[in-house]
């Protein structure tokens, strides 16, 4: 039963990690956009950092769940 739960968590964390990656890349693009207002760029940069933290957290959790399924 734990393997099924870990497999489901692996899939969920992988999707969340991918979503965070996509959001991070979008925010990085906005932060680099010279045509955007400075406050918008600063907010996007801050959000990109938060997305990077979330990305790392989800990817690490996915790796742990993946290993748990193997054993």
Secondary structure, DSSP 8 states (H G I E B T S, - for coil): -HHHHHHHHHHHHHHHHHHHHHHHHHHHHHHH-TTS-HHHHHHHHHHHHHHHHHHHHHHHHHHHHHHHHH-
